[in-house]
Amino acid sequence: MVKDRRLPRIKKHILAGKEIQAGDRAIHPIIEVLVMAAGDDLLGFRSRPIALLIIEPGGEYAFSLEGEQMAVDEIYRLASSLKDIGQCPPTEQ
């Protein structure tokens, strides 16, 4: 079966934005990026913030911007680039 490279495809990426310092707190925005491409052509993209990871001396917590509860472990699973900076040990896979 030959794949038609002209058909658009959508890829979803979850990225950690630039760290924001607020006193003793470090705030990491978590961003969802949807990319639509056909072959080597970029057709468009959409990005939106979906959560915040907040790290402070007393601990860390996650805050969903979509109105849902979100655990810190879920943030680390979605945005794996944050695993090195958190206070919690990475979860076993």
N, C-alpha and C positions, 0 to 999 in steps of 0.2 A: 504494500500500500504506500503510495507516494503522498507525502504530506504537502498540502498547499500552503506555501509560505505567505501567501497574501491574506489568509484568514487572520483576523486579529486575535490576539491572546492577551489575557490579563494576568499579571503576576502581582502578588501581594508581598510587601516587605514591611517588617516592623523594625524601626530604628530608634536608637536613643539620641535625643537632641543634645545640644551643648549644655553642660552643667551650669546651673545658676546658683550662685552663692547668696544666701540670705542670713547674715549673722553666722551662727554655728551650723546652720542647715545647708545641705546640698540638695538641690532640686533637679531631677533629671526628667525632662519631658519625654514621653514615649509617643512616637509618631507612626501612623500607618500610611504607607505609600502604595497606591495602586498604579501600575504602569501598564498601558495598553500599547502593544507593538504588533507590527505585521512584518515578518521577515526582519530586516535590519532597520526598518523605519519606525521611529517613535511616533505614535499617533496622539498620545496625550498621557497625562498623569493627574492624580488627585492625591493630595496629602492632607492629613488632619490629625490633630493631637487626640490621643485616646486615653492617656493616663499620665500620672506623675508619680515618680518614685522619690520619696523624701527621706533623706538620711540625716539624722541628728545624733548628738552624743548619747541620748537615752535610747536609741533604737532606730528602726526604719519602718516605714509603712508605705502602702500604695493608696492612691486616690484615683478612682476611675472618673473620667470626664463624660462617660456615657450613662451615668446614673445607676450603674451596677456595682455590686461589691467586687473587690479585686484583692487577691492575696499577693503578698510580696513575691512568693514563689512563682506565681503566674507571670509577674513582670519579668523576672529573670528568665523564665522559659521563653517568653515572647521576644525579648531583646537580650539575646545571649551576650552581647558585647558589654553588658553591665556586670556580669558575674565577677569580674576581677575587682570591682570597687565596693561591693556591698559588704555588710557586716555579717550576714548569714552565710553559712557554708553552702556551696552549691548542692543541689539535690541530686540524688543518685538517679541514673537513667536505666 
